[in-house]
Amino acid sequence: ITVFYLLLVHGLMGLRPEHPLLIVLILGCYYLHPKGRRFVLDFLPFVIFGALYDFLRIYPKSWAGSIQVAWPHQLEMALFGFFLNGQKILPSDFFRLYHHPLSDFVSGVAYSLHMVVPLGFALFTWLKKDKGLARQFIQAFLLANLFAFVTYIALPGAPPWYVERHGLQPADWSTPSYAAGLLHFDRLIGMPYFEEVYAKNAWVFGAIPSMHGGFPVLLILFAHKILRRGVIPFYGFMLLVWISAVYLRHHYVIDLIAGALYVMAAFFLVRWKGSSRK
């Protein structure tokens, strides 16, 4: 399977250093110890998620739906627009006009943790709490992302920065990705970290749903199963990531709400499947 995967990646998109490194780590864990084998099998949905997202970059864009630019902007304006100096603007427009170096730094760090924290939570739950619940969390994570990938292909959505740069004119797939507010973070650290990350973006028009908004909600849903007061920081993390997503002009508020709905659907499906087996 691993040889086939590496040959497929090499033929379709070209191998990058992380591809063989990931395979070495997986095979090492799988064969060195029985617990490592159990770990690999339980955490495999994370690997599948990463591989599928990687393959989005070579998905034929002619097979995707029309890129949605106008209605997400108009819906956001209708639901969350507000008046500033006599002009109705969006929350993302406000943060484009008013930002601060401290907020730039905090939002950049928070936005970059959207995968780190779910992985850490899954590992903590698997090692210290409940392996069965950890498996359900990982399965729900993959399921929510599968729902999202289908939506990205069928209904590609333009992020706020696209309208900021190009207006409401129709978009096409030649549009390069853009780090938007994260460029302020790059200037603070003195290196083009996010600029380079977003230059490799696998799917530029994947704003709806926002899985940056969805992952923290999934964390909260599962954290309530194993923690009591310890769940409070997860609410803080969700609030921080949601504000950061809008502050950085990568998502509308409606994108975040859609992401929350996707993970809630995945959560209830996985939990229902688990309860039906008992």
C-alpha positions in Angstrom: 0.0 0.0 0.0 2.8 2.4 0.9 4.7 1.7 -2.3 1.6 2.2 -4.4 0.9 5.5 -2.5 4.4 6.8 -3.1 4.3 5.8 -6.8 0.9 7.5 -7.2 2.0 10.7 -5.6 5.2 10.7 -7.6 3.3 10.2 -10.9 0.5 12.7 -10.2 2.1 15.6 -8.3 5.7 14.8 -7.5 7.1 13.6 -4.2 7.9 16.2 -1.5 10.1 15.4 1.5 7.1 15.1 3.8 5.7 12.1 1.8 8.5 9.6 2.4 9.0 11.0 5.9 5.4 10.3 6.8 5.6 6.8 5.4 8.7 6.0 7.5 7.1 7.3 10.6 3.9 5.2 10.0 5.7 2.0 9.2 8.1 2.5 12.1 5.3 2.8 14.6 3.4 0.0 13.0 6.2 -2.6 13.0 8.3 -1.7 16.1 5.7 -2.5 18.8 2.1 -3.9 19.1 1.0 -0.7 20.8 2.4 1.3 17.9 0.4 -0.8 15.5 -2.8 -0.1 17.5 -1.8 3.6 17.5 -1.3 3.7 13.7 -4.6 2.0 13.0 -6.6 4.2 15.4 -5.0 7.4 14.0 -5.1 6.4 10.4 -8.1 8.7 9.7 -5.8 11.7 10.3 -3.5 10.3 7.6 -6.3 9.7 5.2 -7.5 13.3 5.8 -4.1 14.7 5.0 -3.7 12.5 1.8 -7.1 13.5 0.5 -6.5 17.1 1.1 -3.2 16.8 -0.7 -4.9 15.2 -3.7 -7.3 18.1 -4.0 -4.5 20.1 -5.6 -4.6 17.9 -8.6 -8.4 17.5 -8.8 -9.5 18.7 -12.2 -11.0 22.1 -11.6 -13.2 21.7 -14.7 -15.1 19.1 -12.7 -15.8 21.5 -9.8 -18.9 23.6 -9.5 -19.0 27.3 -10.2 -17.0 29.5 -7.7 -19.4 31.3 -5.4 -18.4 34.9 -4.9 -21.5 37.2 -4.6 -24.0 35.4 -2.4 -21.7 34.5 0.5 -20.7 38.2 0.6 -24.3 39.4 0.4 -25.5 36.9 3.0 -22.7 38.0 5.4 -23.6 41.6 4.8 -27.3 40.9 5.4 -26.7 38.9 8.7 -23.6 40.5 10.1 -23.0 43.8 8.3 -23.0 47.0 10.4 -22.6 50.7 9.8 -19.3 52.5 10.3 -19.0 56.2 9.4 -22.3 56.0 7.5 -21.2 53.0 5.4 -22.3 49.4 5.9 -19.3 47.0 6.1 -18.5 43.5 7.1 -16.6 42.4 10.2 -13.7 41.3 8.0 -13.7 44.8 6.4 -13.4 46.4 9.9 -10.4 44.3 10.8 -8.8 45.2 7.4 -9.0 48.9 8.5 -8.2 48.4 12.1 -5.6 45.9 13.3 -2.8 45.9 15.9 0.6 44.1 16.0 -0.4 42.2 19.2 -3.7 41.0 17.6 -1.8 40.1 14.4 0.6 37.9 16.4 -2.1 36.3 18.6 -4.4 35.6 15.7 -1.6 34.1 13.6 -0.6 31.7 16.4 -4.2 30.7 17.1 -4.9 30.2 13.4 -1.9 27.9 13.0 -3.1 25.7 15.9 -6.3 24.5 14.3 -4.7 21.1 13.5 -2.2 20.9 16.4 -4.9 21.1 19.1 -7.2 18.4 17.7 -4.2 16.1 17.3 -3.1 16.8 20.8 -6.6 16.2 22.2 -6.9 12.9 20.3 -3.5 11.8 21.6 -4.3 12.8 25.2 -7.7 11.1 25.1 -6.2 7.9 23.5 -3.3 7.7 26.1 -4.9 8.9 29.3 -8.7 8.7 29.1 -10.7 6.6 26.7 -9.4 4.9 23.6 -12.9 4.2 22.3 -13.8 7.9 22.6 -10.5 8.9 21.0 -11.4 6.7 18.0 -14.8 8.3 17.7 -13.3 11.7 17.8 -10.8 10.8 15.0 -13.6 9.2 12.9 -15.8 12.3 13.4 -12.9 14.5 12.4 -12.4 12.6 9.1 -16.2 12.4 8.4 -16.6 16.1 8.8 -13.7 16.8 6.5 -15.1 14.4 3.9 -18.4 16.4 4.0 -16.3 19.6 3.6 -14.3 18.2 0.7 -17.4 17.3 -1.2 -18.7 20.9 -0.6 -15.5 22.4 -1.7 -15.7 20.6 -5.0 -19.5 21.0 -5.6 -19.8 24.6 -4.3 -16.4 26.3 -4.2 -16.6 29.5 -2.1 -14.5 32.6 -2.3 -13.0 34.0 1.0 -13.3 37.6 2.1 -9.8 38.5 0.8 -10.9 37.6 -2.7 -13.7 40.3 -2.7 -11.2 42.7 -1.0 -8.8 42.2 -3.9 -11.0 41.5 -6.9 -14.5 42.7 -6.0 -17.6 40.7 -6.7 -16.5 39.7 -10.2 -16.6 36.0 -11.1 -13.6 34.1 -10.0 -11.5 31.5 -11.9 -9.0 28.9 -10.8 -6.0 30.8 -12.0 -6.4 33.1 -8.9 -3.4 32.5 -6.7 -3.9 31.9 -3.0 -3.3 34.8 -0.6 -2.3 34.9 3.1 -4.3 38.1 3.7 -4.1 39.3 7.3 -1.5 36.6 8.0 1.0 38.7 6.1 1.1 41.0 9.2 2.3 38.0 11.2 5.0 37.3 8.7 6.3 40.9 9.0 6.4 40.6 12.8 8.5 37.4 12.7 10.6 38.6 9.8 10.0 35.7 7.5 7.4 34.8 4.9 6.1 31.7 6.8 2.4 32.0 6.0 3.0 33.5 2.6 4.9 30.3 1.6 2.3 28.1 3.3 -0.6 29.6 1.4 1.3 29.6 -1.9 1.0 25.8 -1.6 -2.7 25.9 -0.8 -4.3 22.8 -2.3 -7.8 24.4 -2.8 -8.0 28.2 -3.0 -11.8 28.4 -3.0 -12.6 26.3 0.1 -14.0 28.9 2.4 -17.4 27.3 3.0 -17.5 25.5 5.4 -14.6 26.7 7.5 -13.0 23.8 9.2 -10.9 26.3 11.2 -14.3 27.1 12.7 -15.4 23.5 12.9 -12.5 21.8 14.6 -12.8 23.8 17.9 -16.5 22.9 18.1 -15.7 19.2 17.6 -13.2 19.5 20.4 -15.9 21.0 22.7 -18.4 18.3 21.9 -16.0 15.5 22.8 -14.3 17.3 25.7 -17.6 17.4 27.5 -17.5 13.6 27.5 -14.2 13.3 29.5 -13.7 16.7 31.2 -15.6 18.9 33.6 -14.2 22.3 34.3 -11.4 21.4 32.0 -13.7 22.0 29.0 -13.6 25.8 29.6 -10.3 26.4 27.8 -11.8 24.7 24.7 -14.5 27.4 24.6 -11.8 30.0 24.8 -9.9 28.3 22.0 -13.0 28.3 19.8 -13.6 32.0 20.4 -10.0 32.8 19.7 -9.9 30.8 16.4 -13.3 32.2 15.2 -12.3 35.8 15.9 -8.9 35.1 14.2 -10.5 33.6 11.1 -12.5 36.8 10.6 -9.7 39.1 11.7 -7.4 37.6 9.2 -10.0 37.9 6.4 -9.9 34.2 5.6 -13.5 33.5 6.5 -16.9 35.1 6.8 -18.9 34.4 10.0 -21.3 32.3 7.9 -18.3 30.0 7.0 -17.6 29.4 10.6 -21.2 28.6 11.4 -21.3 26.2 8.4 -18.1 24.5 9.8 -19.8 24.1 13.2 -22.9 22.5 11.6 -20.7 20.1 9.6 -18.8 18.8 12.7 -22.0 18.6 14.7 -23.5 16.3 12.0 -20.4 14.2 12.0 -20.4 14.0 15.8 -24.0 12.8 16.1 -23.5 10.3 13.2 -20.4 8.8 14.8 -22.0 8.8 18.3 -25.2 7.2 17.0 -23.2 4.5 15.2 -21.2 3.8 18.4 -24.4 3.6 20.5 -26.1 1.3 18.0 -23.3 -1.2 18.3 -23.8 -1.5 22.0 
